[in-house]
Amino acid sequence: MADGNGTVRRVHPLLAVYVGDYPEQVLVTCTKSGECPKCNISHEGLGEAEPSEARDINGVHNALSKVSDNYKEFKTACKKTRIKPIAQPFWGQLPFLDICIPGHHT
């Protein structure tokens, strides 16, 4: 990548921020429309002022790792984690990335 002076340098960029509206957040987090992409609150609880427990990123990665096992196990693991069974989300192999950012669900 060229810097401001035109010198070509080797860089190792990391995804630091991903900004998106609700449909993009649902797509990126492999969640279903009507669910919170960040926490485990029920559909009925969306918009409430009370915070909810963040989604478990380790559980998400564990479910996604089952893709090479049999499809039924993969699908069951994804359902248990409340994500869509998507074989390779673009962020799956990125280091230092937690798509389930803890925080408020509003």
C-alpha positions in Angstrom: 0.0 0.0 0.0 1.3 3.4 -0.8 1.7 6.0 2.0 1.1 9.8 1.6 4.5 10.2 0.1 4.1 7.5 -2.5 6.4 5.0 -0.7 5.0 1.5 -1.0 4.9 -0.3 2.3 3.7 -3.7 3.5 0.6 -3.3 5.7 -1.5 -5.7 7.8 -4.9 -4.0 8.1 -7.4 -5.1 10.7 -11.2 -4.6 10.6 -11.6 -2.2 13.5 -15.1 -0.9 12.9 -18.0 -2.1 10.9 -20.8 0.4 10.7 -24.2 -0.6 9.4 -27.8 -0.1 9.8 -30.0 -2.9 11.3 -30.4 -5.0 8.2 -26.6 -5.0 7.6 -26.0 -5.8 11.3 -28.3 -8.8 11.0 -26.6 -9.9 7.8 -23.1 -9.6 9.3 -23.9 -11.3 12.6 -25.8 -14.1 10.9 -28.8 -13.4 13.1 -32.4 -13.4 12.0 -34.4 -10.3 11.4 -36.3 -9.3 14.5 -33.5 -10.4 16.8 -30.8 -8.2 18.4 -27.4 -8.8 16.7 -25.6 -7.9 19.9 -27.4 -9.6 22.8 -29.7 -12.5 23.8 -32.8 -10.4 24.4 -36.1 -11.9 23.1 -37.9 -10.3 20.1 -40.5 -9.1 22.5 -37.9 -7.3 24.6 -36.3 -5.3 21.8 -36.4 -1.6 22.6 -36.7 -2.1 26.4 -34.4 0.1 28.6 -33.0 -2.9 30.4 -29.6 -4.3 29.1 -29.4 -8.0 28.2 -26.5 -10.5 28.3 -24.3 -10.2 25.2 -24.2 -13.0 22.6 -21.5 -15.6 23.3 -18.9 -15.1 20.5 -17.2 -18.4 21.5 -20.5 -20.2 21.1 -20.9 -18.6 17.7 -17.4 -19.6 16.6 -18.0 -23.1 18.0 -21.2 -23.5 16.0 -19.5 -22.2 12.8 -16.6 -24.6 13.3 -19.0 -27.5 12.9 -19.6 -26.7 9.2 -17.1 -29.4 8.1 -18.9 -32.0 10.3 -22.2 -33.2 9.1 -24.7 -30.6 8.1 -27.4 -31.6 10.6 -25.0 -31.1 13.5 -23.9 -27.7 12.1 -27.5 -26.6 11.6 -28.4 -27.7 15.1 -25.4 -25.9 16.7 -26.3 -22.7 14.8 -29.9 -22.9 15.9 -28.9 -23.4 19.5 -26.7 -20.3 19.2 -29.5 -18.4 17.4 -27.6 -17.7 14.2 -28.2 -18.7 10.6 -26.2 -21.6 9.3 -23.8 -19.6 7.1 -20.7 -21.6 6.2 -18.2 -18.9 5.9 -19.0 -15.4 7.2 -16.5 -12.8 5.9 -15.3 -12.1 9.4 -14.8 -15.7 10.5 -11.0 -15.8 10.1 -10.3 -12.2 11.1 -8.2 -11.8 14.2 -9.2 -9.8 17.3 -12.8 -9.5 16.1 -15.9 -9.8 18.3 -19.0 -9.2 16.2 -21.1 -9.6 19.4 -20.1 -6.3 20.9 -21.3 -6.2 24.5 -23.6 -3.4 25.3 -27.1 -2.1 25.3 -29.6 -3.6 22.8 -31.4 -0.4 21.8 
